[in-house]
Amino acid sequence: MVKSDVKGLFGKRMRQLRKARGWSQEKFAHQIGLDRSYIGGVERGERNVSLENICLIAKALTVPVAELFRGWDTESTTANINE
């Protein structure tokens, strides 16, 4: 990613962690108590996620909040996150 796209970076990292656990968007959304379409929107970088939801997502994935931002270059808000 070349442009500044923090929503896209967050969504990509969340998808990566969710898929590593073998969870569908539907299962993950149910676990968190959010709508599946909301999770899809976050993963596509279409939604601006609240701090409360970031904490819910991290808890469901059993990772520290910081793990959701791993690999980001804070200077340019780009990342080295593999698909």
Phi and psi in degrees as GROMACS dihedral restraints (atoms count N, CA, C in turn):
[ dihedral_restraints ]
;  ai    aj    ak    al  type     phi  dphi    fc
    3     4     5     6     1   -98.1    20    10
    4     5     6     7     1   -42.5    20    10
    6     7     8     9     1   -79.2    20    10
    7     8     9    10     1   163.7    20    10
    9    10    11    12     1   -73.3    20    10
   10    11    12    13     1   112.4    20    10
   12    13    14    15     1  -145.1    20    10
   13    14    15    16     1    71.3    20    10
   15    16    17    18     1   -64.5    20    10
   16    17    18    19     1   -34.9    20    10
   18    19    20    21     1   -65.5    20    10
   19    20    21    22     1   -40.9    20    10
   21    22    23    24     1   -66.3    20    10
   22    23    24    25     1   -40.7    20    10
   24    25    26    27     1   -64.1    20    10
   25    26    27    28     1   -43.4    20    10
   27    28    29    30     1   -63.0    20    10
   28    29    30    31     1   -46.3    20    10
   30    31    32    33     1   -62.0    20    10
   31    32    33    34     1   -40.3    20    10
   33    34    35    36     1   -64.1    20    10
   34    35    36    37     1   -42.6    20    10
   36    37    38    39     1   -67.7    20    10
   37    38    39    40     1   -40.5    20    10
   39    40    41    42     1   -62.2    20    10
   40    41    42    43     1   -44.7    20    10
   42    43    44    45     1   -60.2    20    10
   43    44    45    46     1   -42.8    20    10
   45    46    47    48     1   -59.7    20    10
   46    47    48    49     1   -45.9    20    10
   48    49    50    51     1   -69.6    20    10
   49    50    51    52     1   -38.4    20    10
   51    52    53    54     1   -64.2    20    10
   52    53    54    55     1   -48.0    20    10
   54    55    56    57     1   -65.1    20    10
   55    56    57    58     1   -33.5    20    10
   57    58    59    60     1   -61.3    20    10
   58    59    60    61     1   -23.6    20    10
   60    61    62    63     1   -93.8    20    10
   61    62    63    64     1    -3.2    20    10
   63    64    65    66     1    75.1    20    10
   64    65    66    67     1    23.9    20    10
   66    67    68    69     1   -96.5    20    10
   67    68    69    70     1   139.9    20    10
   69    70    71    72     1   -76.9    20    10
   70    71    72    73     1   164.4    20    10
   72    73    74    75     1   -60.0    20    10
   73    74    75    76     1   -39.3    20    10
   75    76    77    78     1   -63.3    20    10
   76    77    78    79     1   -46.5    20    10
   78    79    80    81     1   -63.7    20    10
   79    80    81    82     1   -43.5    20    10
   81    82    83    84     1   -63.0    20    10
   82    83    84    85     1   -46.9    20    10
   84    85    86    87     1   -59.9    20    10
   85    86    87    88     1   -42.6    20    10
   87    88    89    90     1   -62.8    20    10
   88    89    90    91     1   -41.1    20    10
   90    91    92    93     1   -61.9    20    10
   91    92    93    94     1   -37.3    20    10
   93    94    95    96     1   -84.7    20    10
   94    95    96    97     1   -27.5    20    10
   96    97    98    99     1    90.3    20    10
   97    98    99   100     1    25.0    20    10
   99   100   101   102     1  -116.7    20    10
  100   101   102   103     1   163.5    20    10
  102   103   104   105     1   -75.0    20    10
  103   104   105   106     1   144.4    20    10
  105   106   107   108     1   -61.7    20    10
  106   107   108   109     1   -36.2    20    10
  108   109   110   111     1   -66.9    20    10
  109   110   111   112     1   -31.4    20    10
  111   112   113   114     1   -65.6    20    10
  112   113   114   115     1   -46.2    20    10
  114   115   116   117     1   -59.8    20    10
  115   116   117   118     1   -43.5    20    10
  117   118   119   120     1   -60.3    20    10
  118   119   120   121     1   -42.2    20    10
  120   121   122   123     1   -64.4    20    10
  121   122   123   124     1   -38.3    20    10
  123   124   125   126     1   -64.7    20    10
  124   125   126   127     1   -46.7    20    10
  126   127   128   129     1   -64.5    20    10
  127   128   129   130     1   -29.3    20    10
  129   130   131   132     1   -85.4    20    10
  130   131   132   133     1    -2.3    20    10
  132   133   134   135     1    77.8    20    10
  133   134   135   136     1    21.4    20    10
  135   136   137   138     1   -93.5    20    10
  136   137   138   139     1   -15.9    20    10
  138   139   140   141     1  -112.9    20    10
  139   140   141   142     1   142.5    20    10
  141   142   143   144     1   -94.0    20    10
  142   143   144   145     1   107.0    20    10
  144   145   146   147     1   -78.9    20    10
  145   146   147   148     1   135.1    20    10
  147   148   149   150     1   -75.9    20    10
  148   149   150   151     1   159.8    20    10
  150   151   152   153     1   -60.2    20    10
  151   152   153   154     1   -39.1    20    10
  153   154   155   156     1   -60.4    20    10
  154   155   156   157     1   -43.9    20    10
  156   157   158   159     1   -71.0    20    10
  157   158   159   160     1   -33.1    20    10
  159   160   161   162     1   -60.3    20    10
  160   161   162   163     1   -42.2    20    10
  162   163   164   165     1   -66.0    20    10
  163   164   165   166     1   -39.9    20    10
  165   166   167   168     1   -62.7    20    10
  166   167   168   169     1   -42.5    20    10
  168   169   170   171     1   -63.5    20    10
  169   170   171   172     1   -46.8    20    10
  171   172   173   174     1   -61.8    20    10
  172   173   174   175     1   -42.1    20    10
  174   175   176   177     1   -63.2    20    10
  175   176   177   178     1   -44.4    20    10
  177   178   179   180     1   -64.3    20    10
  178   179   180   181     1   -35.2    20    10
  180   181   182   183     1   -83.2    20    10
  181   182   183   184     1    -4.4    20    10
  183   184   185   186     1    52.6    20    10
  184   185   186   187     1    49.2    20    10
  186   187   188   189     1  -131.8    20    10
  187   188   189   190     1   154.8    20    10
  189   190   191   192     1   -64.7    20    10
  190   191   192   193     1   150.7    20    10
  192   193   194   195     1   -52.3    20    10
  193   194   195   196     1   -40.1    20    10
  195   196   197   198     1   -58.0    20    10
  196   197   198   199     1   -28.7    20    10
  198   199   200   201     1   -62.9    20    10
  199   200   201   202     1   -28.3    20    10
  201   202   203   204     1   -70.3    20    10
  202   203   204   205     1   -15.0    20    10
  204   205   206   207     1  -112.6    20    10
  205   206   207   208     1     7.1    20    10
  207   208   209   210     1   -62.8    20    10
  208   209   210   211     1   137.1    20    10
  210   211   212   213     1    93.1    20    10
  211   212   213   214     1    -3.4    20    10
  213   214   215   216     1   -78.7    20    10
  214   215   216   217     1   143.9    20    10
  216   217   218   219     1   -98.3    20    10
  217   218   219   220     1   105.6    20    10
  219   220   221   222     1   -67.7    20    10
  220   221   222   223     1   -17.5    20    10
  222   223   224   225     1   -72.1    20    10
  223   224   225   226     1   -41.4    20    10
  225   226   227   228     1  -115.7    20    10
  226   227   228   229     1    -1.2    20    10
  228   229   230   231     1    51.1    20    10
  229   230   231   232     1    41.5    20    10
  231   232   233   234     1  -114.3    20    10
  232   233   234   235     1   170.0    20    10
  234   235   236   237     1  -140.5    20    10
  235   236   237   238     1   160.2    20    10
  237   238   239   240     1  -108.8    20    10
  238   239   240   241     1    60.5    20    10
  240   241   242   243     1  -102.9    20    10
  241   242   243   244     1   120.3    20    10
  243   244   245   246     1   -75.6    20    10
  244   245   246   247     1   146.4    20    10
